[in-house]
Amino acid sequence: MSATLPPCSILILAGGRGQRMGGRDKGLLAWQGMPLVAHVQQVVRPLSHDVVISCNRNEEAYRVYADQLVGDAEADYPGPLAGVIAGLRVARHAWVVVLACDAPRIERGLIEDLLRLAVAHDSPVMVRQGGFWQPMFSVLPRRLLPMLEQAWQDGERSLQKALLREPVQGLACAEEDARLSNFNSPEWLED
């Protein structure tokens, strides 16, 4: 980690039901000989001694890639916002990088750019790609936890909408930026 960047926790979201993958746990599906989550973990491991994986099944398989595991407080896969809340509750650092388990092309430089922008503005940051927010590529201050918990109590289930309750900085990325590719169908695993 660059000397100018503060320590951070990494939260990898792997708690979905994998509907687009036929119910299979996306983070554990193999791509180029390794589970998708392993690709993400390889990139983030040098950035933090606090890698948290939010998962709702297959905990033993995920344990080898994490320093901490968390699960959603509610059953039946309530979504990424629940995973972020669970992760922020246990994160050891003031800044938390949030990534999806199915983005194996993520690069360290992008994560450092997100963190640098967050620290410079003392604000949450999300990737902004083609005019759309990408909350699965974000850096959040832990201090957002009470606001996110309140959003949840108010009935909000969208991570993006919950985050946008407060000012958010956007890190502009090109629409074709391969680093942001989410592997959302079995065909993506074939390349």
Summary of the structure (lengths in Angstrom):
residues: 191
radius of gyration: 15.3
end to end distance: 30.5
largest distance: 43.2
contacts: 622
relative contact order: 0.19
helix: 38%
strand: 24%
